[in-house]
């Protein structure tokens, strides 16, 4: 297919237990939209490559299997696959996640109806490694938001749900070194408003084998910090930027309490206060407000609802 409507970019490494479901869930979307599927295999050492070669042979007009040798690393793998995309729109999917029916159809309709939208996301069902349902990715629902709002409240978007305009690919390819999805989301928001479709149309596997959040949490924290600093200051107000910094520190504080790693607080107090456009007193008050607000949100979210008195588990509350 020379010019598909949507390029589906899948990245994977050693995900033999999940990759077939992942690719087949993308293939199923072809009933609704014209698409190509590009799979970047970062030199998997298990049966991932065998499975992908089999699928590519079965669907040669739709799947392009790209194997990297030697390994590039996750970020360069993402960039390499994005550089090959030919569609008017580009959708990302991690190799351990999967899509639910109608996902791309709903997003394409939204993008065509909203030409000022840079990228559209959806909510996701959270599942464990065995595929059993746990809850939801976030509690946001249908929402439109800009760069300032995404910076103020931090990352709540599911990376495997994004569909963006092809014109946004260039600014992702420009990123040097390692990065996390939040940095991409913030860059997308420079080019127009972002939106989330509240319906969960992705299956997101929590803490699967190889999860960067699980295995390299300190690195993820540093890359999250770099994502905030990557935001051009002229595009947001001082208050927006300060709120982004203090929400970051709130996340550090929650992590420190959960793991009893008090050294995290000592590590991150100096850079947060140095980067803040406000003085010590105002920055401290903003941090206390961020902690108090999210503590309240988390406590309310733990209250059982409905006749079953079951608590709905949400990974990211806003």
N, C-alpha and C positions, 0 to 999 in steps of 0.2 A: 504494500500500500504506500504510494508515493507521498500522499498528503492526507493523513488521517485527521479527524477532528480532534482527537485526544491522544496524547502519548502517555502511556502508563509506564512509570519508571520504578522498577523494583530493585532493591539492593538486598544482597544476602551473603552470608558466610556461615558455613556449617549449620544449616537449618534443615537437615534432611527430614525431620519429623513434621515440618510445617510447610515447606516450600510448595508442595503439590497443591494443597488447599489454597495457599496464597495465589498462585498463578491461575488456578482454575476459577477462583472467585473473580479475577480480573477478566478472564476469557468470557465468563457468563455475562459481563456487561456489554459485550458486542451485540447482544440481541437488541439493545436500545440505541447505541451510538457507534460510529465508526472509530476504531482505535487501532493502535499498535502497542505492543508490549515489549519493552526493553528490560532485560534482566541482567544486572551487573553482579556477577559471581566473583567475589574477592578471593579467588584461589582456595575454595573450600576443600577440606581434606577428608570429608565424609562422603556420603552418597548424593549430596546436593547436586553436584555437577551431572551425575548420571541421570537423575530425575529431570533436570532441566533440558539436557540433550534430547531425552525422549519426548518431552513436551514440544520442544522446538521442531523436532522432526515431524510430529503429528500436526503442527500448525505452522508450517513454514511461511505462510503469507501474513502471519500475525505476530509471531514471536521472534525477536532477535536476541539470541543468547550471547552475552559478552563475558568472556572469562578473562580475568586479569591474572597474569603471572609475571613477576611475583606479586605479592599482595600490595595493594595501594593504601589500605586503611579505609574506614567507613566514609570519611569526608571526601577523599579523592574519588572513591567509588561513586558516591552520589554525583559529584561534578562530572565524572566521565560519562555517566549514563545520561545526565541532563544535556550534555553537549551533543548527544546523538538524537535528541528528540526532534520530531518533524511536525508535530501537531500544532493546531491553533491554541490548544490548552495542554497543560502538563499536570499529571496527577502523580503523587508519590505514594508508595506502599512498601513498608518494611516486610522482609521475607518471613517473619514469624506472625504477621497479622493477616487479615483477610477482609474482603468487602462483602456486604450484604446486597441482595438484589435491588436494582434501581438506583444505586448510589450515584453513578456518573450521570444518569439521566436527570436526576433531581438537580445536581450541581450545574449541569450544562444549561438547563432551563433558567436557573437563577442567574447565571453569568450573562446569558443572552438578554435577559430582561433588565439587567443592571450593568450598563456599560462602564460605570464608574467604579465597579467592584474589581479590586486587584486579584483577590483570591477568596475562595469560599471553602469552608470546612464543614464537617458534620460532627455530631456527638458520636460516641462509640460505646459499645458494650465491652466491659472488661471481663476477660476470661482467664482461667488458670492454664497451666501447661497442658492439661488434659482436655481443655476446651470447655470446661464447665463454667457457666455464667457466675460472675461475682457481683456485678453492679454496673455503674455507669462511669464514664471517664470524667465528665463534669456536670455541673448543675445549672448551666448557663441558659439552655433553651435556644430559641431563635433570637439572634442578636446581630446588630451591625455596630461596628466600632472602628475607631481610627488609631493612629500611631500613639497618641497621647494616652488613650484609654488602655491599650495593650501594655504600655510601659508602666502605667500606674498600678495595674492589678497583677502584673506578672503573667507568666505563661500558663494558659489553661487549655491550649489547643492541641488536638491530636495530630501528630505529624503524618500518620497514615491516612488521614482524611482529606488532606489539602488538594484542591485543584486550582491552579493559577493560570493566568494568561502567559503565553509563551514569551512575551516581551519581558517578563520578570526573570527569566533564566539567567540573563547576562549578569545581573547583580549578585547572583549566587555563585557564579563561576569566578567572580572577582575576589571572593573571600580567600585569603591565604591562611594556610595552617588548618588546625582543627577548629570545628565549630559545632554547635548544637542547633536543633531545629528552631529554638526561640530566636536565634539570630536571623534565621531565614524569615520567620514570621514578621519580625520587626522591619526587615528590609522590604518585604512585600507591602507593608503598610505605608511606606514612603510614596507608593505609586497610586494609591487610591484606598477606599475604605475596605475593610475586611468584614466577612460575615460568617456566621455559623448557622447551619440548619440544625435545629434542635433534635431532630429524629436521629437515633443512633443507627448509622449505616456502615459501621466498621466493627470488626471484632479485634480488640486490642489485647494482646497477651501480656499479662502483668508479670514482671520479673522472670521472663523466660531465660533459658541458658544463653549467655552472651550479652545480656542486657547491660548497656553501659551505665545506666543509673544504678544498677545493682552492684556491678563489679568495679566501677571507677567513679564513685560518688564525689570524691574530692576534685577530680578532673572536671566532672560535669558542673560542679559549683564554680570553678574558675572560668569555664567557658560561658556559663550563664552571666557571670560578672562582665566578661568581655563583650557579650551581646548587648548589655546595657550601655557600656561605654562606646559601642559602635554607633549608637544613635546620634545623628548630627544635632548639636545643641540648638541650632537655629530653627529646627523643626518642632521643638517642644518648649514649653515655658520652664522657668526655674522650678516652679512648684511640681510640674509633671515629672521632671527629672529627679527631684528630691524624693518624690513619692515612689518612683521606681527603685531608687537606692534603698529606701527604708523598707519597702516590701521585700527586697532581696535580703536585707538583714533580718527581717522577721522570719524568713524561711531558714536562715542560718540558725537563729535562736531556737526555732522549733526542732531542728535537727539536733542541735546541741543538747536540748532537754531529753529528746527521745533516746539518744545514744550515750548521754552523760559525758559528752566530749566538750567540756567547758573551754578547752583550748581553742575551739572554733570561734568563740566570742572574742577572745583575746586576739586572734588572728585577723578578724574582719572588722573590728571597731575602727582601727586607724584608717584603712583605705576608704571605708564608707564616709567617715567624717571629713577626710581630705577631699573627696570627690563632691560632697554636698555643696550646693551653692549657698546654703544657709549656715548660720552659726551653730555652735554646739547646743545651745538651749532649744532652738527651734527644731533642729534635726533630732534631738533626743525626744521631744514631744511627738514628732511624726512617727518615730520608731515605736513609742509606747502606744500610740493610736493604732498603728498597723497591727501590733501584737494583740491589743484588746479587741479590735474589730474581728480579726480572724479567729481568735479564741471563742468569741461569741458565735460566729458562723459555724464553727466546728461543733460546739456544744449543741446548738439548735439542730444541726444535721444529725446528731446522734439520738434525737428523740424519735421513738417508734411512731409510725403513722398508720392509719387505716385500721380496718377491722382485724387484720392479722397481727397487728402490733409489731410488724417487722420493720427494722431500720433499713433504709435504702443505702447501700454502700456507694459512696462517690469518691473517686480518686482525687479529683481537684475541685475544691469549692471556691467560689468567687464572691 
